[in-house]
Amino acid sequence: MSHVPRRRFIPTIVIAIMMFLLPLAMTSAQDAPPQIDLALAQLSQGERANITLDDLTVYEWDYEEFSDTSLGCPSQGQSYAQVITPGYQFLLTYDGTVYDYRVSEDGENVVFCDTRPAPADPTPPTDPEPTCDSPYEVLGGDNLYRIAVDCNTTVAALLNANPDIDDPSLIFPGQMMNIPGGGTARSVSIRPDSGPAGTTIRVFASGFPPGAQVEVGMGPPASEYVVVATREINADGELDATLQISPQIEPPQERVAVVVLNNEETVSEVFTVTDGQVSPTPTPLPPEDGAMFEQTQIYLVALGDEGRSGQQIGCGDSLIPVTVNFEPTPAPLTAALEELFAIESRTYGQSGLYNALYQSDLTVEGIDIVNGEAIIELSGSLQIGGTCDEPRVMAQIEQTALQYSTIDSVSISLNGQPLEGEI
């Protein structure tokens, strides 16, 4: 039975919500997965009281993969399906007693395991406040997801800021890491700030994490921009690049340069196009048409995160982008999906992020983009671990496609049939 480190909490202010599928009103813990509400419901029924997290002295929870459907608490004479069953163990301390409940990840199986007297002093140990100075020293028990949450950033940003981390599953106590931002405000400026169409401008950026991969683009102020290149921030947190104002732009139109890190845009002052002509100057940045891509994002799941670290999806989870690198290709979406489908582990290295597709065997047969819709054709077999994996699978694939500005919607088929019907 594998597990992640146990989290222990003192109840704080929580938000009361009505659960219409349960006989009693429950309180959903901000820090615990939503399955805790099912354990609270059974405890409330047993005690003939409406027990919420505010009524508990202490609560603890573990995510575990149980060896069968008994969830680690078999009853004598009862037979159980011998299949790996993901779920949670909840230890709820109420009125001097610790109640041990087990809940399957899909919420279909709730098991009361046992009780024991609560310790004389149930006050949990307090973890030291995380320090997020850059560089950050990795502590025992750290993983990339935990560091990202503690330091108000993302796994993708951490990996961008630490290009020496080739494998997110390999970080060690004592290792030094750059924390994105580093406490310095980011800025982008251009020189010159006016000139004829065709002018070559220099783009200066500062305050970025050393070694981070950033996108460099250009477009009208307060409008959409075109990404024309990916560049690496130098050891001083700076970027010095060149761009060319399109020779087709008429005066007095305006343009701005944009530097993008982890979907956060830093914009320069305005360049104003004036009358006149300049000799064409080749730009060292690759043009948009025919560009080769070496990096993109895939999307993984932070279980029970409730939207704190990324886009919230079903079952109280969050969708988290992770940057991946691959051989240069003009088809980044195909490469991104192939990278996503190639992950065979349940969690992505030491990132702590869950991959709902890890049991599946999927192949990209074709991708067409028609009027902003990505039509993705897959073949193979899809295996999911429970009801909550259904929205996770759809979200992981869809958002991996929707990250591209040319895609507004996604339709997915598996072996010629709509994917929704195969889940």
Secondary structure, 3 states (H helix, E strand, C coil): CEECCCEEECCCCCEEECCCCCCCCEEECCCCCCCHHHHHHHHHHHHCCCCCHHHCCEEEEEEEEECCCCCCCCCCCCCCCCCCEEEEEEEEEECCEEEEEEEECCCCCEEEEEEEECCCCCCCCCCCCCCCCCCEECCCCCCHHHHHHHCCCCHHHHHHHCCCCCCCCCCCCCCEECCCCCCCCCEEEEECCEEECCCEEEEEEECCCCCCEEEEEEECCCCCCEEEEEEECCCCCCEEEEEECCCCCCCCCEEEEEEEECCEEEECCCEEEECCCCCCCCCCCCCCCCCCEEEEEEEEEECCCCCCCCEEEHHHEEEEEEEEEEEEECCHHHHHHHHHHCCCCCECHHHCCECCCCCCEEEEEEEEEECCEEEEEEEEECCCCCCCHHHHHHHHHHHHHHCCCCCCEEEEEECCEEHHHHC
